[in-house]
Amino acid sequence: MFTRHVIMQLKANSAAEFTRTVEKEVLPMLRKQKGFRDEITFISTDDSEAIANSFWETKEDAEAY
């Protein structure tokens, strides 16, 4: 298994919109990708940063996406 770790800076007051976008657009797209297993996203307490960990069968699957 391979994990991709991504850190993103969020615009002010955008955490709720970011969460909706991940749930409605990003996750459905990821679920169609070869080797995708799951994703966990965290948002900092001040809503300024998001951390996404996606889990893949292989490094090659993650890099192909």
PQR file of N, CA, C, O and H, with PARSE charges and radii, in Angstrom:
ATOM      1  N   MET A   1       0.847  -1.178   0.000 -0.4000 1.5000
ATOM      2  CA  MET A   1       0.000   0.000   0.000 -0.0000 2.0000
ATOM      3  C   MET A   1       0.889   1.236   0.000  0.5500 1.7000
ATOM      4  O   MET A   1       1.988   1.229   0.554 -0.5500 1.4000
ATOM      5  N   PHE A   2       0.394   2.293  -0.629 -0.4000 1.5000
ATOM      6  CA  PHE A   2       1.116   3.561  -0.757 -0.0000 2.0000
ATOM      7  C   PHE A   2       0.194   4.687  -0.309  0.5500 1.7000
ATOM      8  O   PHE A   2      -0.998   4.679  -0.616 -0.5500 1.4000
ATOM      9  H   PHE A   2      -0.499   2.298  -1.079  0.4000 1.0000
ATOM     10  N   THR A   3       0.746   5.656   0.415 -0.4000 1.5000
ATOM     11  CA  THR A   3      -0.037   6.803   0.878 -0.0000 2.0000
ATOM     12  C   THR A   3       0.522   8.080   0.276  0.5500 1.7000
ATOM     13  O   THR A   3       1.729   8.323   0.294 -0.5500 1.4000
ATOM     14  H   THR A   3       1.715   5.662   0.664  0.4000 1.0000
ATOM     15  N   ARG A   4      -0.372   8.881  -0.252 -0.4000 1.5000
ATOM     16  CA  ARG A   4       0.007  10.216  -0.735 -0.0000 2.0000
ATOM     17  C   ARG A   4      -0.466  11.217   0.317  0.5500 1.7000
ATOM     18  O   ARG A   4      -1.620  11.186   0.744 -0.5500 1.4000
ATOM     19  H   ARG A   4      -1.352   8.684  -0.266  0.4000 1.0000
ATOM     20  N   HIS A   5       0.433  12.097   0.726 -0.4000 1.5000
ATOM     21  CA  HIS A   5       0.166  13.088   1.777 -0.0000 2.0000
ATOM     22  C   HIS A   5       0.255  14.472   1.139  0.5500 1.7000
ATOM     23  O   HIS A   5       1.305  14.851   0.621 -0.5500 1.4000
ATOM     24  H   HIS A   5       1.371  12.123   0.379  0.4000 1.0000
ATOM     25  N   VAL A   6      -0.843  15.227   1.172 -0.4000 1.5000
ATOM     26  CA  VAL A   6      -0.888  16.546   0.541 -0.0000 2.0000
ATOM     27  C   VAL A   6      -1.335  17.578   1.574  0.5500 1.7000
ATOM     28  O   VAL A   6      -2.303  17.359   2.304 -0.5500 1.4000
ATOM     29  H   VAL A   6      -1.697  14.919   1.593  0.4000 1.0000
ATOM     30  N   ILE A   7      -0.625  18.696   1.629 -0.4000 1.5000
ATOM     31  CA  ILE A   7      -0.985  19.802   2.518 -0.0000 2.0000
ATOM     32  C   ILE A   7      -1.403  20.979   1.648  0.5500 1.7000
ATOM     33  O   ILE A   7      -0.690  21.358   0.719 -0.5500 1.4000
ATOM     34  H   ILE A   7       0.161  18.874   1.037  0.4000 1.0000
ATOM     35  N   MET A   8      -2.566  21.556   1.953 -0.4000 1.5000
ATOM     36  CA  MET A   8      -3.101  22.669   1.165 -0.0000 2.0000
ATOM     37  C   MET A   8      -3.422  23.849   2.068  0.5500 1.7000
ATOM     38  O   MET A   8      -3.958  23.675   3.162 -0.5500 1.4000
ATOM     39  H   MET A   8      -3.146  21.248   2.707  0.4000 1.0000
ATOM     40  N   GLN A   9      -3.099  25.027   1.616 -0.4000 1.5000
ATOM     41  CA  GLN A   9      -3.484  26.253   2.307 -0.0000 2.0000
ATOM     42  C   GLN A   9      -4.874  26.638   1.807  0.5500 1.7000
ATOM     43  O   GLN A   9      -5.111  26.680   0.599 -0.5500 1.4000
ATOM     44  H   GLN A   9      -2.664  25.168   0.727  0.4000 1.0000
ATOM     45  N   LEU A  10      -5.788  26.917   2.726 -0.4000 1.5000
ATOM     46  CA  LEU A  10      -7.155  27.283   2.361 -0.0000 2.0000
ATOM     47  C   LEU A  10      -7.345  28.791   2.426  0.5500 1.7000
ATOM     48  O   LEU A  10      -6.757  29.470   3.268 -0.5500 1.4000
ATOM     49  H   LEU A  10      -5.595  26.883   3.707  0.4000 1.0000
ATOM     50  N   LYS A  11      -8.166  29.297   1.535 -0.4000 1.5000
ATOM     51  CA  LYS A  11      -8.535  30.712   1.594 -0.0000 2.0000
ATOM     52  C   LYS A  11      -9.420  30.931   2.818  0.5500 1.7000
ATOM     53  O   LYS A  11     -10.060  29.999   3.306 -0.5500 1.4000
ATOM     54  H   LYS A  11      -8.644  28.746   0.851  0.4000 1.0000
ATOM     55  N   ALA A  12      -9.450  32.149   3.301 -0.4000 1.5000
ATOM     56  CA  ALA A  12     -10.280  32.481   4.463 -0.0000 2.0000
ATOM     57  C   ALA A  12     -11.735  32.113   4.201  0.5500 1.7000
ATOM     58  O   ALA A  12     -12.267  32.365   3.120 -0.5500 1.4000
ATOM     59  H   ALA A  12      -8.930  32.905   2.904  0.4000 1.0000
ATOM     60  N   ASN A  13     -12.362  31.521   5.193 -0.4000 1.5000
ATOM     61  CA  ASN A  13     -13.783  31.154   5.151 -0.0000 2.0000
ATOM     62  C   ASN A  13     -14.135  30.175   4.029  0.5500 1.7000
ATOM     63  O   ASN A  13     -15.257  30.202   3.523 -0.5500 1.4000
ATOM     64  H   ASN A  13     -11.930  31.316   6.072  0.4000 1.0000
ATOM     65  N   SER A  14     -13.205  29.321   3.638 -0.4000 1.5000
ATOM     66  CA  SER A  14     -13.486  28.386   2.548 -0.0000 2.0000
ATOM     67  C   SER A  14     -13.513  26.923   2.981  0.5500 1.7000
ATOM     68  O   SER A  14     -13.685  26.044   2.136 -0.5500 1.4000
ATOM     69  H   SER A  14     -12.294  29.300   4.050  0.4000 1.0000
ATOM     70  N   ALA A  15     -13.350  26.637   4.262 -0.4000 1.5000
ATOM     71  CA  ALA A  15     -13.272  25.250   4.722 -0.0000 2.0000
ATOM     72  C   ALA A  15     -14.539  24.465   4.396  0.5500 1.7000
ATOM     73  O   ALA A  15     -14.451  23.318   3.957 -0.5500 1.4000
ATOM     74  H   ALA A  15     -13.211  27.351   4.949  0.4000 1.0000
ATOM     75  N   ALA A  16     -15.702  25.051   4.598 -0.4000 1.5000
ATOM     76  CA  ALA A  16     -16.958  24.339   4.314 -0.0000 2.0000
ATOM     77  C   ALA A  16     -17.083  24.040   2.825  0.5500 1.7000
ATOM     78  O   ALA A  16     -17.475  22.937   2.443 -0.5500 1.4000
ATOM     79  H   ALA A  16     -15.774  25.983   4.954  0.4000 1.0000
ATOM     80  N   GLU A  17     -16.756  25.007   1.990 -0.4000 1.5000
ATOM     81  CA  GLU A  17     -16.813  24.792   0.541 -0.0000 2.0000
ATOM     82  C   GLU A  17     -15.788  23.745   0.111  0.5500 1.7000
ATOM     83  O   GLU A  17     -16.075  22.908  -0.745 -0.5500 1.4000
ATOM     84  H   GLU A  17     -16.438  25.903   2.300  0.4000 1.0000
ATOM     85  N   PHE A  18     -14.604  23.789   0.696 -0.4000 1.5000
ATOM     86  CA  PHE A  18     -13.570  22.794   0.406 -0.0000 2.0000
ATOM     87  C   PHE A  18     -14.078  21.393   0.732  0.5500 1.7000
ATOM     88  O   PHE A  18     -13.922  20.469  -0.067 -0.5500 1.4000
ATOM     89  H   PHE A  18     -14.370  24.469   1.391  0.4000 1.0000
ATOM     90  N   THR A  19     -14.685  21.237   1.903 -0.4000 1.5000
ATOM     91  CA  THR A  19     -15.211  19.938   2.321 -0.0000 2.0000
ATOM     92  C   THR A  19     -16.281  19.446   1.355  0.5500 1.7000
ATOM     93  O   THR A  19     -16.270  18.274   0.977 -0.5500 1.4000
ATOM     94  H   THR A  19     -14.812  21.987   2.552  0.4000 1.0000
ATOM     95  N   ARG A  20     -17.196  20.304   0.951 -0.4000 1.5000
ATOM     96  CA  ARG A  20     -18.240  19.916  -0.014 -0.0000 2.0000
ATOM     97  C   ARG A  20     -17.625  19.492  -1.342  0.5500 1.7000
ATOM     98  O   ARG A  20     -18.057  18.507  -1.941 -0.5500 1.4000
ATOM     99  H   ARG A  20     -17.205  21.256   1.259  0.4000 1.0000
ATOM    100  N   THR A  21     -16.632  20.223  -1.800 -0.4000 1.5000
ATOM    101  CA  THR A  21     -15.984  19.892  -3.072 -0.0000 2.0000
ATOM    102  C   THR A  21     -15.310  18.530  -3.001  0.5500 1.7000
ATOM    103  O   THR A  21     -15.414  17.732  -3.933 -0.5500 1.4000
ATOM    104  H   THR A  21     -16.281  21.023  -1.313  0.4000 1.0000
ATOM    105  N   VAL A  22     -14.625  18.264  -1.908 -0.4000 1.5000
ATOM    106  CA  VAL A  22     -13.982  16.955  -1.741 -0.0000 2.0000
ATOM    107  C   VAL A  22     -15.032  15.853  -1.770  0.5500 1.7000
ATOM    108  O   VAL A  22     -14.862  14.859  -2.474 -0.5500 1.4000
ATOM    109  H   VAL A  22     -14.541  18.912  -1.151  0.4000 1.0000
ATOM    110  N   GLU A  23     -16.107  16.015  -1.020 -0.4000 1.5000
ATOM    111  CA  GLU A  23     -17.135  14.977  -0.929 -0.0000 2.0000
ATOM    112  C   GLU A  23     -17.892  14.773  -2.234  0.5500 1.7000
ATOM    113  O   GLU A  23     -18.181  13.634  -2.600 -0.5500 1.4000
ATOM    114  H   GLU A  23     -16.245  16.823  -0.447  0.4000 1.0000
ATOM    115  N   LYS A  24     -18.220  15.844  -2.941 -0.4000 1.5000
ATOM    116  CA  LYS A  24     -19.091  15.738  -4.118 -0.0000 2.0000
ATOM    117  C   LYS A  24     -18.345  15.611  -5.441  0.5500 1.7000
ATOM    118  O   LYS A  24     -18.904  15.099  -6.411 -0.5500 1.4000
ATOM    119  H   LYS A  24     -17.986  16.769  -2.644  0.4000 1.0000
ATOM    120  N   GLU A  25     -17.092  16.067  -5.503 -0.4000 1.5000
ATOM    121  CA  GLU A  25     -16.367  16.035  -6.769 -0.0000 2.0000
ATOM    122  C   GLU A  25     -15.096  15.195  -6.724  0.5500 1.7000
ATOM    123  O   GLU A  25     -14.869  14.352  -7.591 -0.5500 1.4000
ATOM    124  H   GLU A  25     -16.638  16.483  -4.715  0.4000 1.0000
ATOM    125  N   VAL A  26     -14.273  15.429  -5.713 -0.4000 1.5000
ATOM    126  CA  VAL A  26     -12.972  14.767  -5.674 -0.0000 2.0000
ATOM    127  C   VAL A  26     -13.102  13.278  -5.362  0.5500 1.7000
ATOM    128  O   VAL A  26     -12.566  12.448  -6.097 -0.5500 1.4000
ATOM    129  H   VAL A  26     -14.458  16.114  -5.008  0.4000 1.0000
ATOM    130  N   LEU A  27     -13.800  12.930  -4.292 -0.4000 1.5000
ATOM    131  CA  LEU A  27     -13.915  11.513  -3.924 -0.0000 2.0000
ATOM    132  C   LEU A  27     -14.576  10.660  -5.005  0.5500 1.7000
ATOM    133  O   LEU A  27     -14.077   9.571  -5.287 -0.5500 1.4000
ATOM    134  H   LEU A  27     -14.235  13.604  -3.695  0.4000 1.0000
ATOM    135  N   PRO A  28     -15.673  11.100  -5.622 -0.5600 1.5000
ATOM    136  CA  PRO A  28     -16.241  10.282  -6.700  0.2800 2.0000
ATOM    137  C   PRO A  28     -15.245  10.042  -7.842  0.5500 1.7000
ATOM    138  O   PRO A  28     -15.218   8.957  -8.422 -0.5500 1.4000
ATOM    139  N   MET A  29     -14.434  11.045  -8.161 -0.4000 1.5000
ATOM    140  CA  MET A  29     -13.434  10.889  -9.211 -0.0000 2.0000
ATOM    141  C   MET A  29     -12.328   9.922  -8.768  0.5500 1.7000
ATOM    142  O   MET A  29     -11.910   9.060  -9.540 -0.5500 1.4000
ATOM    143  H   MET A  29     -14.457  11.927  -7.689  0.4000 1.0000
ATOM    144  N   LEU A  30     -11.862  10.067  -7.537 -0.4000 1.5000
ATOM    145  CA  LEU A  30     -10.815   9.180  -7.038 -0.0000 2.0000
ATOM    146  C   LEU A  30     -11.273   7.728  -7.002  0.5500 1.7000
ATOM    147  O   LEU A  30     -10.502   6.821  -7.316 -0.5500 1.4000
ATOM    148  H   LEU A  30     -12.202  10.768  -6.909  0.4000 1.0000
ATOM    149  N   ARG A  31     -12.522   7.508  -6.621 -0.4000 1.5000
ATOM    150  CA  ARG A  31     -13.038   6.133  -6.529 -0.0000 2.0000
ATOM    151  C   ARG A  31     -13.023   5.402  -7.869  0.5500 1.7000
ATOM    152  O   ARG A  31     -13.067   4.172  -7.903 -0.5500 1.4000
ATOM    153  H   ARG A  31     -13.148   8.244  -6.366  0.4000 1.0000
ATOM    154  N   LYS A  32     -12.962   6.135  -8.957 -0.4000 1.5000
ATOM    155  CA  LYS A  32     -12.918   5.528 -10.291 -0.0000 2.0000
ATOM    156  C   LYS A  32     -11.492   5.194 -10.736  0.5500 1.7000
ATOM    157  O   LYS A  32     -11.296   4.538 -11.759 -0.5500 1.4000
ATOM    158  H   LYS A  32     -12.926   7.134  -8.930  0.4000 1.0000
ATOM    159  N   GLN A  33     -10.502   5.647  -9.967 -0.4000 1.5000
ATOM    160  CA  GLN A  33      -9.109   5.461 -10.364 -0.0000 2.0000
ATOM    161  C   GLN A  33      -8.596   4.086  -9.946  0.5500 1.7000
ATOM    162  O   GLN A  33      -8.908   3.585  -8.866 -0.5500 1.4000
ATOM    163  H   GLN A  33     -10.661   6.180  -9.137  0.4000 1.0000
ATOM    164  N   LYS A  34      -7.809   3.500 -10.824 -0.4000 1.5000
ATOM    165  CA  LYS A  34      -7.208   2.189 -10.547 -0.0000 2.0000
ATOM    166  C   LYS A  34      -6.346   2.274  -9.285  0.5500 1.7000
ATOM    167  O   LYS A  34      -5.497   3.157  -9.159 -0.5500 1.4000
ATOM    168  H   LYS A  34      -7.555   3.908 -11.701  0.4000 1.0000
ATOM    169  N   GLY A  35      -6.575   1.356  -8.367 -0.4000 1.5000
ATOM    170  CA  GLY A  35      -5.750   1.238  -7.179 -0.0000 2.0000
ATOM    171  C   GLY A  35      -6.136   2.131  -6.019  0.5500 1.7000
ATOM    172  O   GLY A  35      -5.558   2.008  -4.939 -0.5500 1.4000
ATOM    173  H   GLY A  35      -7.264   0.639  -8.469  0.4000 1.0000
ATOM    174  N   PHE A  36      -7.099   3.029  -6.206 -0.4000 1.5000
ATOM    175  CA  PHE A  36      -7.501   3.905  -5.106 -0.0000 2.0000
ATOM    176  C   PHE A  36      -8.207   3.093  -4.034  0.5500 1.7000
ATOM    177  O   PHE A  36      -9.069   2.270  -4.342 -0.5500 1.4000
ATOM    178  H   PHE A  36      -7.568   3.128  -7.083  0.4000 1.0000
ATOM    179  N   ARG A  37      -7.841   3.321  -2.761 -0.4000 1.5000
ATOM    180  CA  ARG A  37      -8.447   2.585  -1.648 -0.0000 2.0000
ATOM    181  C   ARG A  37      -9.303   3.499  -0.761  0.5500 1.7000
ATOM    182  O   ARG A  37     -10.434   3.145  -0.427 -0.5500 1.4000
ATOM    183  H   ARG A  37      -7.140   3.989  -2.511  0.4000 1.0000
ATOM    184  N   ASP A  38      -8.779   4.663  -0.379 -0.4000 1.5000
ATOM    185  CA  ASP A  38      -9.526   5.531   0.541 -0.0000 2.0000
ATOM    186  C   ASP A  38      -8.818   6.883   0.647  0.5500 1.7000
ATOM    187  O   ASP A  38      -7.692   7.051   0.178 -0.5500 1.4000
ATOM    188  H   ASP A  38      -7.861   4.951  -0.650  0.4000 1.0000
ATOM    189  N   GLU A  39      -9.502   7.839   1.271 -0.4000 1.5000
ATOM    190  CA  GLU A  39      -8.892   9.141   1.554 -0.0000 2.0000
ATOM    191  C   GLU A  39      -9.414   9.647   2.884  0.5500 1.7000
ATOM    192  O   GLU A  39     -10.586   9.477   3.222 -0.5500 1.4000
ATOM    193  H   GLU A  39     -10.416   7.703   1.651  0.4000 1.0000
ATOM    194  N   ILE A  40      -8.522  10.267   3.627 -0.4000 1.5000
ATOM    195  CA  ILE A  40      -8.879  10.916   4.887 -0.0000 2.0000
ATOM    196  C   ILE A  40      -8.388  12.357   4.787  0.5500 1.7000
ATOM    197  O   ILE A  40      -7.231  12.605   4.448 -0.5500 1.4000
ATOM    198  H   ILE A  40      -7.570  10.405   3.353  0.4000 1.0000
ATOM    199  N   THR A  41      -9.270  13.299   5.085 -0.4000 1.5000
ATOM    200  CA  THR A  41      -8.915  14.716   5.011 -0.0000 2.0000
ATOM    201  C   THR A  41      -9.113  15.361   6.375  0.5500 1.7000
ATOM    202  O   THR A  41     -10.131  15.149   7.034 -0.5500 1.4000
ATOM    203  H   THR A  41     -10.210  13.098   5.361  0.4000 1.0000
ATOM    204  N   PHE A  42      -8.141  16.139   6.782 -0.4000 1.5000
ATOM    205  CA  PHE A  42      -8.189  16.868   8.046 -0.0000 2.0000
ATOM    206  C   PHE A  42      -8.120  18.362   7.752  0.5500 1.7000
ATOM    207  O   PHE A  42      -7.426  18.788   6.830 -0.5500 1.4000
ATOM    208  H   PHE A  42      -7.314  16.311   6.247  0.4000 1.0000
ATOM    209  N   ILE A  43      -8.842  19.153   8.539 -0.4000 1.5000
ATOM    210  CA  ILE A  43      -8.778  20.612   8.421 -0.0000 2.0000
ATOM    211  C   ILE A  43      -8.338  21.167   9.772  0.5500 1.7000
ATOM    212  O   ILE A  43      -8.856  20.769  10.815 -0.5500 1.4000
ATOM    213  H   ILE A  43      -9.406  18.807   9.288  0.4000 1.0000
ATOM    214  N   SER A  44      -7.381  22.087   9.743 -0.4000 1.5000
ATOM    215  CA  SER A  44      -6.851  22.662  10.979 -0.0000 2.0000
ATOM    216  C   SER A  44      -7.953  23.394  11.751  0.5500 1.7000
ATOM    217  O   SER A  44      -8.976  23.781  11.186 -0.5500 1.4000
ATOM    218  H   SER A  44      -6.960  22.410   8.896  0.4000 1.0000
ATOM    219  N   THR A  45      -7.725  23.573  13.030 -0.4000 1.5000
ATOM    220  CA  THR A  45      -8.745  24.198  13.879 -0.0000 2.0000
ATOM    221  C   THR A  45      -9.029  25.645  13.491  0.5500 1.7000
ATOM    222  O   THR A  45     -10.112  26.156  13.778 -0.5500 1.4000
ATOM    223  H   THR A  45      -6.894  23.259  13.490  0.4000 1.0000
ATOM    224  N   ASP A  46      -8.078  26.311  12.844 -0.4000 1.5000
ATOM    225  CA  ASP A  46      -8.334  27.689  12.404 -0.0000 2.0000
ATOM    226  C   ASP A  46      -8.779  27.751  10.936  0.5500 1.7000
ATOM    227  O   ASP A  46      -8.872  28.835  10.359 -0.5500 1.4000
ATOM    228  H   ASP A  46      -7.199  25.896  12.611  0.4000 1.0000
ATOM    229  N   ASP A  47      -9.051  26.591  10.337 -0.4000 1.5000
ATOM    230  CA  ASP A  47      -9.550  26.473   8.955 -0.0000 2.0000
ATOM    231  C   ASP A  47      -8.591  27.019   7.897  0.5500 1.7000
ATOM    232  O   ASP A  47      -9.019  27.317   6.781 -0.5500 1.4000
ATOM    233  H   ASP A  47      -8.976  25.711  10.806  0.4000 1.0000
ATOM    234  N   SER A  48      -7.320  27.156   8.221 -0.4000 1.5000
ATOM    235  CA  SER A  48      -6.376  27.729   7.256 -0.0000 2.0000
ATOM    236  C   SER A  48      -5.638  26.680   6.430  0.5500 1.7000
ATOM    237  O   SER A  48      -4.996  27.007   5.432 -0.5500 1.4000
ATOM    238  H   SER A  48      -6.972  26.915   9.127  0.4000 1.0000
ATOM    239  N   GLU A  49      -5.732  25.421   6.850 -0.4000 1.5000
ATOM    240  CA  GLU A  49      -4.951  24.375   6.199 -0.0000 2.0000
ATOM    241  C   GLU A  49      -5.738  23.070   6.164  0.5500 1.7000
ATOM    242  O   GLU A  49      -6.471  22.742   7.097 -0.5500 1.4000
ATOM    243  H   GLU A  49      -6.253  25.156   7.662  0.4000 1.0000
ATOM    244  N   ALA A  50      -5.570  22.337   5.074 -0.4000 1.5000
ATOM    245  CA  ALA A  50      -6.164  21.005   4.962 -0.0000 2.0000
ATOM    246  C   ALA A  50      -5.046  20.015   4.668  0.5500 1.7000
ATOM    247  O   ALA A  50      -4.102  20.320   3.940 -0.5500 1.4000
ATOM    248  H   ALA A  50      -4.975  22.603   4.316  0.4000 1.0000
ATOM    249  N   ILE A  51      -5.168  18.839   5.239 -0.4000 1.5000
ATOM    250  CA  ILE A  51      -4.224  17.755   4.985 -0.0000 2.0000
ATOM    251  C   ILE A  51      -5.026  16.580   4.463  0.5500 1.7000
ATOM    252  O   ILE A  51      -5.990  16.139   5.090 -0.5500 1.4000
ATOM    253  H   ILE A  51      -5.935  18.591   5.831  0.4000 1.0000
ATOM    254  N   ALA A  52      -4.620  16.081   3.313 -0.4000 1.5000
ATOM    255  CA  ALA A  52      -5.315  14.944   2.703 -0.0000 2.0000
ATOM    256  C   ALA A  52      -4.343  13.777   2.578  0.5500 1.7000
ATOM    257  O   ALA A  52      -3.236  13.923   2.059 -0.5500 1.4000
ATOM    258  H   ALA A  52      -3.838  16.438   2.803  0.4000 1.0000
ATOM    259  N   ASN A  53      -4.771  12.637   3.054 -0.4000 1.5000
ATOM    260  CA  ASN A  53      -4.015  11.399   2.901 -0.0000 2.0000
ATOM    261  C   ASN A  53      -4.838  10.462   2.036  0.5500 1.7000
ATOM    262  O   ASN A  53      -5.931  10.048   2.421 -0.5500 1.4000
ATOM    263  H   ASN A  53      -5.670  12.519   3.475  0.4000 1.0000
ATOM    264  N   SER A  54      -4.313  10.132   0.872 -0.4000 1.5000
ATOM    265  CA  SER A  54      -5.009   9.169   0.019 -0.0000 2.0000
ATOM    266  C   SER A  54      -4.211   7.874   0.014  0.5500 1.7000
ATOM    267  O   SER A  54      -2.981   7.883   0.049 -0.5500 1.4000
ATOM    268  H   SER A  54      -3.425  10.468   0.559  0.4000 1.0000
ATOM    269  N   PHE A  55      -4.929   6.769  -0.029 -0.4000 1.5000
ATOM    270  CA  PHE A  55      -4.327   5.448   0.070 -0.0000 2.0000
ATOM    271  C   PHE A  55      -4.531   4.698  -1.240  0.5500 1.7000
ATOM    272  O   PHE A  55      -5.637   4.648  -1.779 -0.5500 1.4000
ATOM    273  H   PHE A  55      -5.929   6.762  -0.057  0.4000 1.0000
ATOM    274  N   TRP A  56      -3.448   4.120  -1.740 -0.4000 1.5000
ATOM    275  CA  TRP A  56      -3.428   3.470  -3.046 -0.0000 2.0000
ATOM    276  C   TRP A  56      -2.821   2.078  -2.923  0.5500 1.7000
ATOM    277  O   TRP A  56      -2.043   1.808  -2.008 -0.5500 1.4000
ATOM    278  H   TRP A  56      -2.549   4.161  -1.302  0.4000 1.0000
ATOM    279  N   GLU A  57      -3.182   1.209  -3.842 -0.4000 1.5000
ATOM    280  CA  GLU A  57      -2.602  -0.136  -3.861 -0.0000 2.0000
ATOM    281  C   GLU A  57      -1.091  -0.066  -4.070  0.5500 1.7000
ATOM    282  O   GLU A  57      -0.332  -0.739  -3.373 -0.5500 1.4000
ATOM    283  H   GLU A  57      -3.814   1.428  -4.585  0.4000 1.0000
ATOM    284  N   THR A  58      -0.656   0.752  -5.036 -0.4000 1.5000
ATOM    285  CA  THR A  58       0.772   0.856  -5.340 -0.0000 2.0000
ATOM    286  C   THR A  58       1.162   2.315  -5.565  0.5500 1.7000
ATOM    287  O   THR A  58       0.310   3.171  -5.804 -0.5500 1.4000
ATOM    288  H   THR A  58      -1.273   1.298  -5.603  0.4000 1.0000
ATOM    289  N   LYS A  59       2.442   2.578  -5.485 -0.4000 1.5000
ATOM    290  CA  LYS A  59       2.965   3.908  -5.785 -0.0000 2.0000
ATOM    291  C   LYS A  59       2.654   4.275  -7.232  0.5500 1.7000
ATOM    292  O   LYS A  59       2.338   5.428  -7.529 -0.5500 1.4000
ATOM    293  H   LYS A  59       3.135   1.883  -5.291  0.4000 1.0000
ATOM    294  N   GLU A  60       2.742   3.314  -8.117 -0.4000 1.5000
ATOM    295  CA  GLU A  60       2.468   3.552  -9.531 -0.0000 2.0000
ATOM    296  C   GLU A  60       1.023   3.989  -9.755  0.5500 1.7000
ATOM    297  O   GLU A  60       0.761   4.863 -10.582 -0.5500 1.4000
ATOM    298  H   GLU A  60       2.999   2.378  -7.876  0.4000 1.0000
ATOM    299  N   ASP A  61       0.081   3.386  -9.021 -0.4000 1.5000
ATOM    300  CA  ASP A  61      -1.328   3.791  -9.135 -0.0000 2.0000
ATOM    301  C   ASP A  61      -1.495   5.251  -8.712  0.5500 1.7000
ATOM    302  O   ASP A  61      -2.177   6.021  -9.389 -0.5500 1.4000
ATOM    303  H   ASP A  61       0.293   2.676  -8.349  0.4000 1.0000
ATOM    304  N   ALA A  62      -0.876   5.628  -7.603 -0.4000 1.5000
ATOM    305  CA  ALA A  62      -0.980   7.006  -7.114 -0.0000 2.0000
ATOM    306  C   ALA A  62      -0.349   7.981  -8.096  0.5500 1.7000
ATOM    307  O   ALA A  62      -0.897   9.056  -8.338 -0.5500 1.4000
ATOM    308  H   ALA A  62      -0.321   5.003  -7.054  0.4000 1.0000
ATOM    309  N   GLU A  63       0.773   7.626  -8.652 -0.4000 1.5000
ATOM    310  CA  GLU A  63       1.455   8.516  -9.589 -0.0000 2.0000
ATOM    311  C   GLU A  63       0.719   8.621 -10.917  0.5500 1.7000
ATOM    312  O   GLU A  63       0.802   9.649 -11.589 -0.5500 1.4000
ATOM    313  H   GLU A  63       1.219   6.752  -8.455  0.4000 1.0000
ATOM    314  N   ALA A  64       0.002   7.576 -11.304 -0.4000 1.5000
ATOM    315  CA  ALA A  64      -0.754   7.602 -12.558 -0.0000 2.0000
ATOM    316  C   ALA A  64      -1.913   8.581 -12.467  0.5500 1.7000
ATOM    317  O   ALA A  64      -2.320   9.169 -13.469 -0.5500 1.4000
ATOM    318  H   ALA A  64      -0.066   6.741 -10.758  0.4000 1.0000
ATOM    319  N   TYR A  65      -2.442   8.752 -11.262 -0.4000 1.5000
ATOM    320  CA  TYR A  65      -3.528   9.711 -11.062 -0.0000 2.0000
ATOM    321  C   TYR A  65      -2.951  11.092 -11.075  0.5500 1.7000
ATOM    322  O   TYR A  65      -3.684  12.069 -10.924 -0.5500 1.4000
ATOM    323  H   TYR A  65      -2.111   8.275 -10.448  0.4000 1.0000
TER
END
